[in-house]
């Protein structure tokens, strides 16, 4: 997994991050939508899933035009760009890199031309056997232009397409070789295709806009463009859109289900519904469970913006403690804020967050956040509240302690960098300077899971994964300096 020397503060307050968001649209002839405009709007709604890079590929009768770059959606595209991207279908991508440097080359979608036509692909997730597959392709003469595993998926599909009668047959054959997490939207010369890995690690859903079909990582993208949610893509399913008709193909690959529970804890927007479960409802229940498990005598409950807000509301409703605002988030600080020294890195927390002294001064406060990864940022926030006059600070987390890395598209680092791997819960509390601390019991997810159409993956908390824990010694081998 990609490690950033400054990641305790430069990536959203030291939070966990997920790789990306994807979208696709096949425009029906009678609708006449510009697919680039619809994709642009949808990517705006999915911007929370990745702020490093973005791109849109448009298919015009088999010819695929692509624009992508490092930056936020409104920074990469303007009106002229969208007018130039005309066609009948499009796919889009917003990226947060867990594997591969943040460069234009690693931005998606990825477009490949081969003897049977063009192929564009956008990927959300992370392969666990990317290195092994890439090595085989390179030994056979393949040339890669990126260092991410999404290009490996594209190569695997093209390799099978040269032998298969159709793109969907090629995808089905390629899926037997892929391991790990992958939700995909794919454009061939005539088809738009959505694919979800057999475990269903990452979300993917289907919607309808007029007579046109759309695919997205989250249903909030459908709301943004006025589309109607139809259903989720099932684990191991291949959904093909051709000439205004959807066809479902089962891959036939058996696997243990493992929808990433952090979609509900942190990644997804509260207004999304994933595999039949409302993200907002799930977070409210997490907060209620925290209130039942950790009753605290306090004057104020508030959440760390933004992912802690709904859980904090659930805690307040269950406990009866007033809900309010204790921290203000600066929404105009981007992810590229530079911190060359440790002092400046710590100061950047104050630039992104500030305590509301008028609300916390003299108060016993309960602060609800989604997780603690390394602990440095949490300690800085607690200190900020103390300096603003908070009399007591009690910290509650809407997830269990992180003790294990994630291999399936989430930027949870190696075990040695996880504070919960090194310290007990009381030791963590003393380290970050709170009066008390409590983590959501992992058993709470069992109750929430009953309302979901899928089983959860909780491997980062328990060490038990839906798939075998992979060898990560060769991760990022294509970006290492000689001698490393």
Buried (B, 14 or more C-beta within 10 A) or exposed (E): BBEBEBBBBBBBBBBBBBBBBBBBBBBBEEBEBBBBBBBBBBBBBBBBBBBBBBBBBBBBEEEBBBBBEBBBBEEBBEEEEBEEBBBBBBBBBBBBBBBBBBBEBBBBBBBBEBEBBBBBBBBBBBBBBBBBBBBBBEEEEBEBEBBBBBBBBBBBBBBBBEEBEEBBBBBBBBBEBBBBBBBBBBBBBBBBBBBBBBBBBBBBBBBBBBEBBBBBBBBBBBBBBEBEBBEBBBBBBBBBBBEBEBEEBEBEBEBEBBBBBBBBBBBBBBBBBBBEBBBBBBBBBBBBBBBEBBEBEBBBBBBBBBBBBBBBBBBBBBBEBEBBBBBEBEEEEEBEBEBEEEEBBBEBBBBBBBBBBEBBEEBBBBBBBBBBBBBBBBBBBBBBBBEBBBBBBBBBBBBBBBBBBBBBBBBBBEBEBBBBBBBEEEEBBEBBBBBBBBBBBBEBBEEBBEEBBBBBBBBBBEEEBBBEEBEEEBBBEBEEEEEE
